Amino acid sequence: PAKKEKKETKAQTPAKKEKKEPAAKPETPAATNTGKQLKREFKNGMEIVNVAMGAPDGKKAEPGKRVTMKYVGKLQSGKIFDQTKGSATFGFRLGIGEVIKGWDVGVANMRVGDKRRLTIPPAMAYGKKGVKGAIPGNATLIFDVELVNVQ
């Protein structure tokens, strides 16, 4: 399971469950430029929207690197099911399955300071089972994420 850098006594929502249905590999996204926000949509329902850009020369999140994030996780209804609070952050190694597939895909190639909104379909999140008491089965999840550091 993933570990938070600052200890908190709550569910670690982006952490991967032991057994999960295989997620469909995202296809080449259809990129649409909506003003300053670049939106990428995948055939499986995944959406990545660049909300804010950090420094163009900032460290880049690449597979195998340890990334540190701030995030808010919401259901489509708007109900927040998990978030980092205050100065708390969440860290994981990118691209190796420590977190749900939607995070591995959605955080890739971000630069420190970048903010994105990830809309993650159930197949790339928690699937039919969901997370008892927090996320219903077959839920599409919305995460507002910010890349804080890359190591």
Backbone as a chain_set.jsonl record, in Angstrom:
{"seq": "PAKKEKKETKAQTPAKKEKKEPAAKPETPAATNTGKQLKREFKNGMEIVNVAMGAPDGKKAEPGKRVTMKYVGKLQSGKIFDQTKGSATFGFRLGIGEVIKGWDVGVANMRVGDKRRLTIPPAMAYGKKGVKGAIPGNATLIFDVELVNVQ", "coords": {"N": [[0.821, -1.204, 0.0], [0.303, 2.318, -0.526], [2.17, 4.97, 1.012], [1.709, 7.813, 3.026], [3.518, 10.858, 3.093], [3.371, 12.677, 5.182], [2.055, 11.721, 8.192], [-1.247, 10.65, 8.438], [-4.447, 9.957, 9.793], [-6.35, 8.514, 8.069], [-8.175, 7.061, 5.332], [-6.192, 5.955, 2.615], [-6.806, 6.966, -0.149], [-5.89, 7.092, -3.004], [-4.384, 4.796, -3.088], [-3.641, 1.532, -4.306], [-5.865, -1.239, -4.554], [-5.658, -4.715, -3.479], [-6.501, -6.786, -5.379], [-7.615, -6.213, -8.619], [-9.67, -5.407, -11.386], [-8.366, -5.808, -14.682], [-7.314, -2.832, -16.15], [-8.397, -0.998, -18.973], [-6.103, -0.158, -21.482], [-5.193, 3.181, -22.036], [-6.14, 4.87, -24.99], [-4.696, 6.724, -27.72], [-4.978, 10.054, -26.854], [-7.579, 12.444, -27.589], [-6.765, 15.592, -28.146], [-7.874, 18.69, -27.06], [-7.854, 22.141, -27.224], [-8.873, 24.251, -24.893], [-9.017, 27.339, -24.544], [-6.684, 28.387, -22.217], [-6.547, 25.989, -20.984], [-5.547, 22.775, -21.535], [-7.119, 19.986, -22.71], [-7.31, 16.525, -22.52], [-8.863, 13.732, -23.812], [-9.697, 10.354, -23.4], [-10.637, 7.287, -25.039], [-11.711, 5.484, -23.218], [-12.965, 6.998, -21.312], [-11.389, 8.427, -19.549], [-10.219, 11.596, -18.58], [-8.009, 14.326, -18.865], [-7.245, 17.413, -17.67], [-5.322, 20.237, -17.993], [-4.968, 22.502, -15.554], [-3.425, 24.499, -14.352], [-0.171, 25.699, -15.069], [3.115, 24.877, -14.068], [6.531, 25.946, -13.619], [8.2, 26.019, -16.756], [10.645, 24.763, -16.858], [10.599, 23.103, -14.73], [11.0, 20.164, -12.589], [10.217, 17.033, -14.075], [7.584, 14.664, -13.919], [8.193, 11.34, -14.235], [7.998, 7.86, -15.234], [8.893, 5.623, -12.615], [10.061, 7.552, -11.029], [9.88, 9.175, -7.812], [7.059, 10.821, -6.771], [5.529, 13.697, -5.302], [2.473, 14.743, -4.116], [-0.372, 16.996, -3.857], [-3.825, 16.757, -3.267], [-7.384, 16.588, -4.057], [-10.013, 14.421, -3.803], [-12.984, 13.605, -5.44], [-16.39, 12.495, -5.78], [-18.594, 12.152, -8.637], [-20.844, 13.511, -7.879], [-19.87, 15.578, -6.46], [-19.198, 15.223, -3.855], [-16.646, 15.142, -1.505], [-14.32, 12.618, -0.991], [-11.787, 12.12, -0.121], [-8.729, 13.818, 0.736], [-5.69, 15.781, 0.719], [-4.661, 17.637, 3.488], [-3.959, 20.939, 4.624], [-0.515, 21.264, 5.03], [0.02, 18.709, 4.35], [1.056, 15.971, 2.278], [1.027, 13.563, -0.429], [2.844, 10.783, -1.354], [4.305, 8.737, -3.944], [5.684, 6.148, -6.083], [5.858, 6.689, -9.457], [4.086, 5.131, -12.108], [4.386, 2.41, -11.558], [2.331, 1.013, -10.472], [1.629, 1.546, -7.804], [-0.465, 3.127, -7.154], [-3.877, 3.872, -8.157], [-4.621, 3.139, -11.596], [-5.498, 5.347, -13.091], [-4.215, 7.494, -11.827], [-1.487, 6.933, -12.313], [-1.448, 7.297, -15.083], [-2.518, 9.896, -15.368], [-0.819, 11.632, -13.912], [1.61, 11.43, -15.093], [4.255, 13.027, -16.813], [3.713, 15.547, -15.762], [4.874, 18.719, -14.521], [6.717, 20.105, -11.763], [4.635, 22.08, -9.8], [2.578, 22.11, -11.626], [-0.97, 21.84, -12.119], [-3.691, 19.655, -12.342], [-6.879, 18.403, -13.459], [-8.202, 15.326, -13.034], [-10.328, 13.065, -14.5], [-11.489, 10.05, -13.798], [-12.341, 6.925, -15.014], [-14.273, 4.067, -13.767], [-12.901, 1.634, -14.443], [-10.245, 2.356, -14.36], [-9.913, 3.023, -11.817], [-11.392, 2.082, -8.938], [-13.098, 0.127, -9.814], [-15.807, -2.284, -10.023], [-16.198, -2.935, -7.358], [-15.517, -0.743, -5.686], [-14.751, 1.271, -2.779], [-15.294, 0.289, 0.385], [-17.587, 2.107, 2.271], [-16.633, 4.56, 1.377], [-16.269, 4.957, -1.458], [-18.519, 4.308, -3.949], [-19.328, 1.33, -5.901], [-18.391, 1.061, -9.367], [-17.825, 3.793, -9.704], [-17.093, 6.915, -11.191], [-14.307, 8.891, -10.75], [-13.15, 12.101, -9.636], [-10.288, 13.934, -9.532], [-8.523, 16.654, -8.26], [-5.362, 17.557, -8.741], [-2.026, 18.421, -7.683], [1.312, 18.727, -8.532], [3.921, 18.536, -6.335], [6.594, 17.835, -5.829], [9.403, 16.098, -7.336], [11.431, 13.265, -7.244]], "CA": [[0.0, 0.0, 0.0], [1.036, 3.579, -0.587], [2.354, 5.617, 2.303], [1.695, 9.266, 2.966], [4.735, 11.393, 3.672], [2.953, 13.166, 6.496], [1.129, 10.703, 8.685], [-2.62, 11.051, 8.687], [-5.239, 8.797, 10.181], [-7.512, 8.385, 7.198], [-7.976, 6.14, 4.219], [-5.277, 6.428, 1.593], [-7.661, 6.708, -1.295], [-5.299, 6.727, -4.288], [-3.657, 3.532, -3.004], [-4.205, 0.455, -5.115], [-6.399, -2.401, -3.851], [-4.873, -5.903, -3.801], [-6.908, -7.354, -6.662], [-8.39, -5.243, -9.357], [-9.886, -5.807, -12.77], [-7.385, -5.147, -15.531], [-7.835, -1.6, -16.737], [-8.149, -0.849, -20.399], [-5.008, 0.771, -21.759], [-5.742, 4.354, -22.692], [-5.8, 5.056, -26.396], [-4.143, 8.044, -27.962], [-6.04, 10.995, -26.495], [-7.975, 13.525, -28.491], [-6.425, 16.817, -27.42], [-8.602, 19.884, -27.458], [-7.333, 23.275, -26.488], [-9.974, 25.112, -24.463], [-8.371, 28.514, -23.969], [-5.382, 28.031, -21.665], [-6.625, 24.641, -20.436], [-5.44, 21.706, -22.518], [-7.917, 18.854, -22.26], [-7.097, 15.288, -23.266], [-9.917, 12.752, -23.537], [-9.391, 9.014, -23.873], [-11.831, 6.538, -25.425], [-12.27, 4.769, -22.072], [-13.614, 7.93, -20.389], [-10.401, 9.201, -18.793], [-9.986, 12.965, -19.045], [-6.944, 15.057, -18.172], [-7.318, 18.836, -17.985], [-4.287, 21.053, -17.363], [-5.636, 23.649, -14.953], [-2.39, 25.517, -14.162], [1.144, 25.204, -15.446], [4.236, 25.303, -13.246], [7.66, 26.455, -14.398], [8.476, 25.14, -17.9], [11.873, 24.003, -16.618], [10.437, 22.345, -13.488], [11.241, 18.721, -12.673], [9.133, 16.343, -14.759], [7.182, 13.37, -13.361], [8.425, 10.265, -15.202], [7.886, 6.531, -14.613], [9.978, 5.218, -11.731], [10.404, 8.652, -10.121], [9.0, 9.365, -6.666], [6.374, 12.099, -6.887], [4.819, 14.17, -4.12], [1.258, 15.402, -4.615], [-1.503, 17.453, -3.042], [-4.994, 16.387, -4.066], [-8.743, 16.482, -3.536], [-10.736, 13.39, -4.549], [-14.432, 13.808, -5.358], [-17.293, 11.716, -6.61], [-19.224, 13.024, -9.629], [-21.841, 14.325, -7.182], [-19.171, 16.684, -5.808], [-18.851, 14.832, -2.494], [-15.223, 14.868, -1.31], [-14.112, 11.381, -0.229], [-10.43, 12.123, 0.435], [-7.916, 14.957, 0.324], [-4.572, 16.157, 1.58], [-5.073, 18.841, 4.21], [-2.866, 21.791, 5.091], [0.768, 21.032, 4.37], [0.164, 17.271, 4.104], [1.224, 15.566, 0.886], [0.936, 12.129, -0.694], [3.944, 10.412, -2.226], [4.323, 7.387, -4.51], [6.522, 5.986, -7.272], [4.999, 6.799, -10.633], [4.13, 4.175, -13.208], [4.663, 1.016, -11.174], [1.134, 0.406, -9.908], [1.412, 1.804, -6.367], [-1.729, 3.855, -7.053], [-4.811, 3.478, -9.209], [-4.116, 3.35, -12.956], [-5.805, 6.713, -13.513], [-3.181, 8.394, -11.312], [-0.247, 6.682, -13.05], [-1.593, 7.904, -16.415], [-2.825, 11.328, -15.269], [0.257, 12.412, -13.307], [2.787, 11.323, -15.964], [4.708, 14.207, -17.562], [3.466, 16.822, -15.096], [6.067, 19.375, -13.985], [6.481, 20.646, -10.427], [3.781, 23.266, -9.833], [1.418, 21.874, -12.496], [-2.224, 21.385, -11.519], [-4.562, 18.997, -13.311], [-8.11, 17.743, -13.028], [-8.273, 13.988, -13.608], [-11.614, 12.38, -14.43], [-11.02, 8.671, -13.918], [-13.442, 5.96, -15.098], [-14.148, 2.964, -12.8], [-11.912, 0.628, -14.853], [-8.908, 2.846, -14.027], [-9.974, 3.426, -10.41], [-11.673, 0.977, -8.019], [-13.931, -0.867, -10.476], [-17.166, -2.622, -9.574], [-16.266, -3.072, -5.896], [-15.397, 0.523, -4.988], [-14.074, 1.208, -1.483], [-16.374, 0.233, 1.371], [-17.803, 3.28, 3.112], [-16.109, 5.811, 0.826], [-16.453, 5.08, -2.904], [-19.426, 3.259, -4.435], [-18.882, 0.565, -7.062], [-18.554, 1.684, -10.689], [-17.802, 5.255, -9.582], [-16.115, 7.748, -11.882], [-13.715, 9.762, -9.733], [-12.559, 13.355, -10.095], [-9.207, 14.365, -8.658], [-7.765, 17.867, -8.535], [-4.033, 17.207, -8.26], [-0.925, 19.367, -7.872], [2.616, 18.09, -8.341], [4.707, 19.342, -5.398], [8.022, 17.514, -5.945], [9.815, 14.896, -8.056], [12.766, 12.821, -6.808]], "C": [[0.859, 1.259, 0.0], [1.131, 4.178, 0.802], [2.33, 7.113, 2.103], [2.982, 9.757, 3.611], [4.45, 11.989, 5.044], [1.907, 12.186, 6.986], [-0.228, 11.313, 8.975], [-3.402, 9.796, 9.019], [-6.515, 8.75, 9.372], [-7.163, 7.451, 6.063], [-7.043, 6.773, 3.19], [-5.903, 6.124, 0.25], [-6.937, 6.356, -2.59], [-4.564, 5.387, -4.27], [-4.41, 2.434, -3.742], [-4.715, -0.672, -4.219], [-5.605, -3.62, -4.295], [-5.229, -6.47, -5.162], [-7.838, -6.381, -7.335], [-8.558, -5.766, -10.771], [-8.827, -5.134, -13.626], [-8.011, -3.938, -16.213], [-7.49, -1.561, -18.211], [-7.014, 0.152, -20.59], [-5.593, 1.991, -22.46], [-5.252, 4.441, -24.133], [-5.112, 6.413, -26.529], [-5.247, 9.062, -27.696], [-6.353, 11.967, -27.628], [-7.734, 14.812, -27.721], [-7.245, 17.974, -27.968], [-8.096, 21.024, -26.605], [-8.486, 24.213, -26.163], [-9.367, 26.327, -23.769], [-6.987, 28.119, -23.492], [-5.38, 26.613, -21.109], [-6.56, 23.619, -21.556], [-6.159, 20.495, -21.956], [-7.625, 17.66, -23.159], [-8.167, 14.298, -22.837], [-9.519, 11.422, -24.162], [-10.697, 8.281, -24.165], [-12.495, 5.834, -24.246], [-12.922, 5.691, -21.042], [-12.657, 8.755, -19.548], [-10.254, 10.579, -19.427], [-8.896, 13.596, -18.197], [-7.043, 16.507, -18.62], [-6.193, 19.544, -17.24], [-4.95, 22.328, -16.869], [-4.66, 24.805, -14.777], [-1.041, 24.891, -14.49], [2.193, 25.763, -14.489], [5.324, 25.866, -14.148], [7.968, 25.499, -15.547], [9.746, 24.308, -17.722], [11.805, 23.204, -15.311], [10.7, 20.865, -13.683], [10.0, 18.025, -13.216], [8.866, 14.984, -14.108], [7.31, 12.312, -14.45], [8.333, 8.927, -14.486], [9.14, 6.162, -13.813], [10.393, 6.29, -10.743], [9.413, 8.689, -8.963], [8.398, 10.76, -6.773], [5.635, 12.414, -5.589], [3.677, 15.058, -4.602], [0.441, 16.018, -3.479], [-2.72, 17.14, -3.897], [-6.291, 16.524, -3.291], [-9.432, 15.463, -4.427], [-12.224, 13.54, -4.328], [-15.163, 12.772, -6.193], [-17.912, 12.68, -7.615], [-20.288, 13.926, -9.006], [-21.208, 15.556, -6.531], [-18.746, 16.359, -4.392], [-17.365, 14.474, -2.413], [-15.087, 13.597, -0.469], [-12.72, 11.305, 0.359], [-9.695, 13.355, -0.071], [-6.713, 15.09, 1.23], [-4.984, 17.478, 2.216], [-3.856, 19.615, 4.676], [-1.596, 21.526, 4.314], [1.009, 19.552, 4.06], [0.284, 16.994, 2.611], [1.088, 14.055, 0.791], [2.025, 11.779, -1.688], [3.831, 8.976, -2.714], [5.296, 7.352, -5.677], [5.609, 5.87, -8.48], [5.199, 5.637, -11.6], [4.384, 2.733, -12.847], [3.491, 0.366, -10.45], [0.939, 0.588, -8.415], [0.075, 2.499, -6.116], [-2.651, 3.37, -8.16], [-4.256, 3.885, -10.575], [-4.358, 4.778, -13.444], [-4.8, 7.735, -13.01], [-1.877, 8.193, -12.073], [-0.292, 7.349, -14.418], [-1.711, 9.428, -16.296], [-1.72, 12.197, -14.719], [1.503, 12.42, -14.209], [3.007, 12.618, -16.751], [4.285, 15.549, -16.976], [4.817, 17.402, -14.688], [5.709, 19.954, -12.621], [5.713, 21.965, -10.553], [2.558, 23.112, -10.726], [0.222, 21.422, -11.67], [-3.073, 20.803, -12.628], [-5.836, 18.524, -12.641], [-8.169, 16.428, -13.787], [-9.67, 13.442, -13.421], [-11.308, 10.93, -14.783], [-12.2, 7.699, -13.923], [-13.207, 4.798, -14.129], [-13.062, 1.95, -13.162], [-10.478, 1.054, -14.533], [-8.848, 3.343, -12.584], [-10.217, 2.183, -9.547], [-12.692, -0.026, -8.549], [-15.304, -1.057, -9.865], [-17.291, -2.619, -8.056], [-16.239, -1.74, -5.156], [-14.571, 0.363, -3.727], [-15.156, 1.335, -0.427], [-16.416, 1.501, 2.229], [-17.322, 4.595, 2.521], [-16.457, 6.009, -0.646], [-17.372, 3.963, -3.38], [-18.831, 2.512, -5.638], [-19.202, 1.296, -8.353], [-18.567, 3.21, -10.644], [-16.717, 5.864, -10.46], [-15.622, 8.756, -10.862], [-13.107, 10.997, -10.374], [-11.519, 13.778, -9.069], [-8.639, 15.678, -9.161], [-6.403, 17.629, -7.907], [-3.032, 18.316, -8.558], [0.37, 18.623, -7.604], [3.494, 19.021, -7.512], [6.198, 19.097, -5.58], [8.213, 16.235, -6.746], [11.21, 14.548, -7.584], [13.213, 11.649, -7.62]], "O": [[1.996, 1.254, 0.47], [0.285, 3.929, 1.661], [2.87, 7.625, 1.121], [3.481, 9.15, 4.559], [5.239, 11.805, 5.971], [0.97, 11.859, 6.258], [-0.35, 12.335, 9.651], [-3.056, 8.701, 8.575], [-7.614, 8.921, 9.9], [-6.001, 7.098, 5.861], [-7.104, 7.975, 2.933], [-5.562, 5.137, -0.402], [-7.332, 5.389, -3.241], [-4.161, 4.892, -5.322], [-5.639, 2.415, -3.792], [-4.066, -1.021, -3.232], [-4.956, -3.597, -5.341], [-4.355, -6.623, -6.015], [-8.729, -5.803, -6.713], [-7.699, -6.478, -11.289], [-8.424, -4.008, -13.336], [-9.102, -4.02, -16.778], [-6.434, -2.029, -18.637], [-6.977, 1.19, -19.929], [-6.402, 1.851, -23.377], [-4.102, 4.125, -24.441], [-4.972, 7.149, -25.553], [-6.339, 8.947, -28.253], [-5.52, 12.262, -28.485], [-8.429, 15.089, -26.744], [-7.301, 18.204, -29.176], [-7.93, 20.878, -25.394], [-9.014, 24.888, -27.046], [-9.222, 26.34, -22.547], [-6.196, 27.576, -24.263], [-4.315, 26.082, -20.791], [-7.425, 23.599, -22.432], [-5.849, 20.031, -20.859], [-7.68, 17.756, -24.385], [-8.357, 14.053, -21.645], [-9.063, 11.37, -25.305], [-11.74, 8.616, -23.603], [-13.705, 5.608, -24.262], [-13.385, 5.218, -20.004], [-13.086, 9.703, -18.891], [-10.176, 10.711, -20.649], [-8.858, 13.429, -16.978], [-6.939, 16.801, -19.811], [-6.108, 19.469, -16.014], [-5.434, 23.135, -17.662], [-5.013, 25.959, -15.019], [-0.802, 23.713, -14.223], [2.176, 26.944, -14.142], [5.068, 26.221, -15.298], [7.997, 24.286, -15.34], [9.904, 23.268, -18.361], [12.819, 22.69, -14.838], [10.635, 20.36, -14.804], [8.874, 18.378, -12.865], [9.797, 14.246, -13.786], [6.62, 12.375, -15.468], [8.558, 8.849, -13.279], [10.271, 6.354, -14.258], [11.011, 5.984, -9.723], [8.257, 8.289, -9.107], [9.118, 11.755, -6.853], [5.18, 11.517, -4.878], [3.875, 15.99, -5.382], [0.547, 15.621, -2.318], [-2.659, 17.246, -5.122], [-6.309, 16.57, -2.061], [-9.444, 15.604, -5.65], [-12.69, 13.597, -3.19], [-14.635, 12.246, -7.172], [-17.777, 13.895, -7.468], [-20.597, 14.987, -9.548], [-21.915, 16.469, -6.102], [-18.009, 17.13, -3.779], [-16.884, 13.617, -3.154], [-15.655, 13.499, 0.619], [-12.483, 10.499, 1.259], [-9.985, 13.873, -1.15], [-6.702, 14.589, 2.354], [-5.581, 18.333, 1.562], [-2.848, 19.031, 5.073], [-1.594, 21.557, 3.083], [2.075, 19.184, 3.567], [-0.309, 17.69, 1.787], [1.04, 13.358, 1.804], [2.127, 12.4, -2.746], [3.331, 8.104, -2.004], [5.688, 8.395, -6.2], [4.697, 5.043, -8.507], [6.324, 5.217, -11.872], [4.581, 1.903, -13.735], [3.638, -0.713, -9.876], [0.159, -0.146, -7.808], [-0.452, 2.464, -5.004], [-2.258, 2.558, -8.998], [-3.513, 4.86, -10.687], [-3.515, 5.351, -14.134], [-4.548, 8.736, -13.681], [-1.224, 9.168, -12.444], [0.709, 7.906, -14.868], [-1.069, 10.161, -17.048], [-1.673, 13.39, -15.021], [2.346, 13.31, -14.1], [2.068, 13.214, -17.279], [4.473, 16.585, -17.613], [5.791, 16.666, -14.529], [4.546, 20.256, -12.352], [6.098, 22.85, -11.318], [1.605, 23.881, -10.61], [0.365, 20.724, -10.667], [-3.172, 21.371, -13.716], [-5.878, 18.278, -11.436], [-8.184, 16.406, -15.018], [-10.154, 13.363, -12.292], [-10.92, 10.617, -15.909], [-12.969, 7.646, -12.963], [-12.073, 4.563, -13.711], [-12.369, 1.454, -12.273], [-9.589, 0.207, -14.443], [-7.884, 3.989, -12.173], [-9.34, 1.326, -9.439], [-13.107, -0.929, -7.824], [-15.885, -0.144, -9.278], [-18.362, -2.334, -7.521], [-16.869, -1.61, -4.106], [-13.779, -0.572, -3.614], [-15.848, 2.349, -0.346], [-15.418, 1.904, 2.826], [-17.573, 5.651, 3.1], [-16.889, 7.09, -1.044], [-17.039, 2.787, -3.231], [-17.931, 3.021, -6.306], [-20.166, 2.058, -8.425], [-19.241, 3.851, -11.451], [-15.577, 5.4, -10.476], [-16.421, 9.403, -10.184], [-12.613, 10.953, -11.501], [-11.826, 13.957, -7.891], [-8.312, 15.81, -10.341], [-6.29, 17.51, -6.687], [-3.162, 19.049, -9.538], [0.515, 17.965, -6.573], [3.78, 20.146, -7.92], [6.992, 20.034, -5.498], [7.315, 15.398, -6.829], [12.083, 15.414, -7.523], [14.309, 11.132, -7.406]]}, "num_chains": 1, "name": "protein.A"}
